[in-house]
C-alpha cells in the first residue's frame, strides 16, 4: 500500500504541491493525472525520494520514506521512467540486472529472477542481448518494467508509460501492460497526462491541478459526480480529441 | 571498470626507467662545439679515472645548464668566461679570469683555467656581399645599415654584451623590420639561402668556412673575451678530485685552430662527436651503437616519456574534469588553469621545471603531463556535461550511490569523449616529447635537437620520421581501443 499524506513542497517560496493526499491500496492500479504544470512530476520525484519536501509523509505499507536509506527506499519502489529510460551503454540484460548486481546478488539468483520476469512480460530472450538503440518502444518498455520489478518492490511507479509511442503500438501495448500489471499483482501508480490511458489501465484516478488534488475516484465518479467544474472541463477537453488513445 | 584497462595498457607499453647510479654526469650546451667539448670531457674522465660517465648533451643554453648544475642534475659542462659573466654573474664588466672565478665561487661554482681558445661573438657576411659593399669592419656596416637584412640568435639579441651593446658602441641604426630573431643554427641556413645578409657567428665556427663567410673585424674591440672553461659544482670538485684533475689536464690544450678543426669535422665531415673527441684525446672511440639499437633505444625512451606523462595526466585529469562538473566555480578555475598551461612556451616551461625536478626525464615528464592535461580535463568535463540529465536522475531513483552513479553511469556514458581526449593528449605528447631532449631526457628529440644544432636535415629526419610513425601507430591503437573500451551501445553507427 502506498500512502501520501499532507505533502507540501515549494520551490523558491512558490508552492508546487499543497496538502496532497493519496492512498493506493495493495495490489490496486491507480493513475495520477494532470496537465503539464499540475505538479505531477514533482509529486513523482517526491514519491521516489529524489527531492526533499517540507511537510507530510510518503509511506509504503505504513513505513515512512524518511526511515529508510535512499537505497532501501529504491528497493521498495520500482521505477519505470518515461520511454523506459534504459541506459544506452548497457544491453537489455545488463540494464535489468544492474541494480541486483550492485546489491550483491549471486549470478544464479539474478538469472532465475530474470527468467521469471521475462516470462511475465513475455519478452523474447534474444532481446536481452540487444542495446536500447536496437529496440522498439514496446521492447524497451518491457525491459524497463523488468528492471523496475527486479528487486521485487511492493510498489511500481510508471512515468507516462505510453509516452512517445506511435498510436498503433500504444493500442496493443496498453492491453499487454494491463495483463502484465495483473500478473505482477503489485501496487501500481501511473503518472500520465492522458485520460484515456488512465481510464484504460487504472482502476482509480487522482486528478491533480495547481499542486492540489482536485478529485480521487473511479472514472465513473469523476464523470458523474465531479468535485469541481475543473474536473468536467478536464474530462471534456480530453474527450473532444478524436480518439482518447491517440497522443495529444 | 574499463578505464583501468587504458591505464594498464599505457603502463604495459612503458619500459622501466633506468635507476640512477653515482655516475659523473656531463652536460653540454646545444651547439656543435658544446657537444664536442661535452664528449671530450666525458671521454677524458672515462679514460683517466675509469668511472662511468653519463652524457646529457645538448641540454639548452646557459640558463638551463646553470640550473642543472645548481640542482645537482649535472656535475660539469663547458662554458665561456664572457657568457658566465653576463648570464650567470650578471656583471658583463667582469673580464679577468680571477674576478670571474671569485664571483662564481660565491655561488659554489668552480671554473678551470682556459682550455686555450677564445670563441667570441663576431659578425659575418658572405664573401660576395662583403666585396659588393666593400665591408671589412663592423664600422663599415654603417653605410648599409638601412638595407642590410640580419638574423641573430635569441641569446645574442637579449644579452647586454650582444646586439644592444654592439649597435650602441658602433652607433648603428638597423631597420627593425630587417632584424630577425631566430634559432642560432638556422641563421646559417638563412644566410646560406641568401634570405639574410648578416648574422652573428662564434669565431671558432666551422660554418664560417663552409659557407664562405667573411668575419667583420671588431675594430672598436667591443666583443668581450670568451675563453672556454670547465664549469663544475663545488661539491663535485671536492668529492671527485681525480675526475676534476683529469679535466684540468686539458687546460690550455685546445687552441682555436684545433677547435675550429673539430667543429669542421662535425659540421662538414659529419663525423660523430664520439669519434672527434676520441681522435683529439687519442683514445679508442667507444663502440658505436648500431642504428637499429639507437632507434630502439630512442623509441623506448620516447614511449616512456609519452606513456608515463599520459598516465599521470589521466590520473589527474579525469578527477579534475569530474570535480569541474560538480563544483562550478572551482571547475571554471581548473579549466582556465589547464588552458593557461598550454600558453607557456615549452622551453620556458622546461626552464621553470628544472629547479623543481632537475634535468633529464623528470622535468620532461612533468612538462608533458601538464601539456596533456587540457585535452583530458576538457573532454572529461564536456563528456560528462553532455550526458542526458534524466539518466543521472534515474540512476538515483534506482538507489545508486554517487560512486556507483559515477562509475556505472557517468564515466561509461562519457567514455567516447574521454577516450577522444586521451587520444588527443597522446598524439600531442608524441610531438611535444621531442622537446624533452632539450633537458637531456632523450627520445626522438635527441637527433632533432642535435640535427638542428648541426643544421643536418637527415639527422633531424631520423628523429622526426619515427615520431610521426609513432603518432600514426597511436592513432590506430586508439581506434582499436575504442572498439574494446567504448560500450557497444555508444559506438557510432557506420
Interface residues (C-beta under 8 A of the other chain):
Chain A: X48 X49 X50 X70 X71 X72 X73 X74 X75 X79 X81 X82 X85 X87 X88 X89 X90 X91 X98 X99 X102 X131 X132 X133 X147
Chain B: X390 X391 X393 X394 X395 X396 X397 X398 X399 X400 X401 X404 X408 X409 X412 X413 X415 X487 X488 X489 X490 X493
